[in-house]
Amino acid sequence: MDNDQGVLQTVPIPEAMAYILLRPLLMRALSSIPDVQAGDSVWWHCDVIHAVEA
């Protein structure tokens, strides 16, 4: 799966969660994960801000 195929996006800043909870606005901080190859794994915590690319 390549970056342009709807991969997971995250805001890789743990402190951003508190910021988002305290201020109802959107951040331009989403980063796509690197290209994923067969056998790779992706780990994240559900409390980290995340989205799926369009």
Backbone as ProteinMPNN parsed JSONL, in Angstrom:
{"seq_chain_A": "MDNDQGVLQTVPIPEAMAYILLRPLLMRALSSIPDVQAGDSVWWHCDVIHAVEA", "coords_chain_A": {"N_chain_A": [[0.857, -1.173, 0.0], [0.691, 2.122, -0.93], [1.489, 5.607, -0.211], [-0.462, 7.116, -1.55], [-2.795, 5.667, -1.517], [-4.902, 5.736, 0.332], [-3.902, 5.492, 2.974], [-3.211, 5.204, 6.549], [-3.242, 8.151, 8.494], [-1.6, 10.243, 10.839], [-1.264, 12.487, 13.672], [1.716, 13.071, 14.705], [2.375, 14.012, 17.336], [2.337, 13.826, 20.615], [1.447, 15.74, 22.495], [-0.426, 17.125, 21.088], [-2.956, 16.05, 21.35], [-4.071, 16.961, 23.805], [-4.177, 19.655, 23.159], [-6.038, 19.661, 21.021], [-8.308, 18.753, 22.378], [-8.749, 20.876, 24.088], [-9.082, 23.097, 22.464], [-11.319, 23.686, 19.997], [-10.45, 23.307, 17.058], [-9.029, 22.765, 13.76], [-5.904, 21.198, 13.005], [-3.155, 21.619, 10.831], [-1.481, 19.173, 10.53], [-1.405, 16.534, 9.876], [0.237, 13.573, 8.988], [1.172, 11.277, 6.563], [1.682, 7.756, 6.834], [4.74, 5.955, 6.085], [5.308, 4.215, 2.907], [3.821, 0.99, 2.83], [4.821, -2.304, 2.914], [4.4, -5.795, 2.048], [4.348, -7.788, 4.92], [5.14, -5.774, 6.636], [4.342, -3.891, 9.613], [2.078, -1.681, 11.274], [1.893, 0.389, 14.029], [-0.083, 2.097, 16.332], [-1.672, 4.173, 18.777], [-5.044, 4.265, 19.809], [-5.795, 6.638, 20.991], [-4.267, 8.545, 19.821], [-4.446, 11.22, 17.579], [-5.921, 10.54, 14.503], [-6.524, 9.659, 11.051], [-7.961, 8.584, 7.926], [-6.615, 8.645, 4.762], [-8.016, 10.303, 1.917]], "CA_chain_A": [[0.0, 0.0, 0.0], [1.494, 3.332, -1.039], [0.922, 6.801, 0.42], [-1.617, 7.667, -2.262], [-3.843, 4.648, -1.576], [-5.792, 5.787, 1.484], [-3.241, 4.955, 4.159], [-3.428, 5.843, 7.83], [-2.555, 9.405, 8.775], [-1.596, 10.56, 12.262], [-0.588, 13.694, 14.121], [2.721, 12.421, 15.543], [2.764, 14.899, 18.425], [1.467, 13.442, 21.725], [0.856, 16.908, 23.144], [-1.491, 17.665, 20.245], [-4.255, 15.566, 21.818], [-4.572, 17.915, 24.793], [-4.472, 20.894, 22.433], [-7.282, 19.471, 20.278], [-9.411, 18.661, 23.328], [-8.974, 22.178, 24.704], [-9.411, 24.104, 21.453], [-12.015, 23.011, 18.895], [-10.041, 23.748, 15.723], [-8.263, 21.748, 13.031], [-4.471, 21.446, 12.837], [-2.549, 21.118, 9.588], [-0.348, 18.413, 11.042], [-1.502, 15.129, 9.515], [1.355, 13.013, 8.238], [0.921, 9.915, 6.108], [2.724, 6.8, 7.186], [5.53, 5.584, 4.907], [4.771, 3.114, 2.107], [3.758, -0.264, 3.565], [5.08, -3.471, 2.079], [3.97, -7.063, 2.638], [5.153, -8.165, 6.09], [5.304, -4.628, 7.525], [3.237, -3.653, 10.542], [1.923, -0.292, 11.699], [1.396, 0.431, 15.398], [-0.44, 3.397, 16.858], [-2.632, 4.085, 19.87], [-6.308, 4.867, 19.372], [-5.907, 7.977, 21.541], [-3.522, 9.47, 18.969], [-5.276, 11.751, 16.511], [-5.625, 9.829, 13.253], [-7.524, 9.729, 9.991], [-7.624, 7.782, 6.75], [-6.487, 9.503, 3.595], [-9.118, 10.177, 0.933]], "C_chain_A": [[0.898, 1.231, 0.0], [0.758, 4.513, -0.418], [-0.327, 7.328, -0.26], [-2.795, 6.696, -2.347], [-4.708, 4.608, -0.314], [-5.188, 5.245, 2.759], [-3.571, 5.757, 5.41], [-2.627, 7.128, 7.928], [-2.638, 9.661, 10.266], [-1.041, 11.95, 12.483], [0.445, 13.194, 15.124], [3.263, 13.31, 16.66], [1.856, 14.571, 19.605], [0.772, 14.625, 22.398], [-0.304, 17.486, 22.348], [-2.867, 17.222, 20.724], [-4.86, 16.527, 22.836], [-4.959, 19.225, 24.113], [-5.814, 20.8, 21.709], [-8.474, 19.414, 21.236], [-9.759, 20.02, 23.933], [-9.422, 23.245, 23.711], [-10.047, 23.43, 20.25], [-11.653, 23.601, 17.525], [-9.212, 22.663, 15.079], [-6.814, 22.166, 12.904], [-4.037, 20.923, 11.467], [-1.286, 20.355, 9.985], [-0.411, 16.939, 10.666], [-0.323, 14.716, 8.651], [0.987, 11.602, 7.828], [2.045, 9.009, 6.569], [3.527, 6.483, 5.928], [4.847, 4.463, 4.126], [4.868, 1.818, 2.904], [3.926, -1.414, 2.587], [4.56, -4.72, 2.788], [4.912, -7.442, 3.779], [5.403, -7.025, 7.051], [4.13, -4.556, 8.499], [3.254, -2.184, 10.952], [1.285, -0.312, 13.073], [1.082, 1.868, 15.764], [-1.446, 3.178, 17.985], [-3.903, 4.806, 19.452], [-6.531, 6.261, 19.951], [-5.103, 9.016, 20.766], [-4.457, 9.933, 17.87], [-4.901, 11.061, 15.21], [-6.799, 9.986, 12.288], [-7.11, 8.749, 8.91], [-7.659, 8.716, 5.559], [-7.626, 9.27, 2.615], [-8.742, 9.265, -0.203]], "O_chain_A": [[1.777, 1.355, 0.853], [-0.437, 4.435, -0.134], [-1.174, 7.933, 0.398], [-3.695, 6.886, -3.165], [-5.196, 3.542, 0.062], [-5.882, 4.605, 3.55], [-4.137, 6.847, 5.335], [-1.475, 7.189, 7.498], [-3.643, 9.331, 10.895], [-0.421, 12.529, 11.591], [0.102, 12.92, 16.274], [4.47, 13.351, 16.898], [0.701, 14.994, 19.608], [-0.376, 14.507, 22.824], [-1.09, 18.265, 22.887], [-3.847, 17.94, 20.528], [-6.038, 16.87, 22.738], [-5.97, 19.833, 24.468], [-6.628, 21.722, 21.766], [-9.533, 19.967, 20.938], [-10.917, 20.287, 24.251], [-10.083, 24.207, 24.102], [-9.378, 22.672, 19.548], [-12.456, 24.305, 16.913], [-8.742, 21.746, 15.753], [-6.517, 23.346, 12.718], [-4.52, 19.886, 11.014], [-0.169, 20.837, 9.797], [0.444, 16.163, 11.093], [0.062, 15.415, 7.713], [0.535, 10.812, 8.657], [3.198, 9.425, 6.682], [3.048, 6.716, 4.819], [3.915, 3.834, 4.627], [5.87, 1.569, 3.574], [3.251, -1.479, 1.56], [4.31, -4.696, 3.993], [6.132, -7.418, 3.616], [5.836, -7.262, 8.179], [3.057, -5.097, 8.233], [4.301, -1.536, 10.972], [0.254, -0.955, 13.271], [1.896, 2.761, 15.53], [-2.006, 2.089, 18.113], [-3.838, 5.853, 18.807], [-7.378, 7.0, 19.449], [-5.229, 10.216, 21.01], [-5.183, 9.126, 17.29], [-3.727, 10.994, 14.846], [-7.899, 10.388, 12.667], [-6.033, 8.156, 8.975], [-8.608, 9.477, 5.372], [-8.139, 8.156, 2.505], [-9.544, 9.047, -1.112]]}, "name": "protein", "num_of_chains": 1, "seq": "MDNDQGVLQTVPIPEAMAYILLRPLLMRALSSIPDVQAGDSVWWHCDVIHAVEA"}
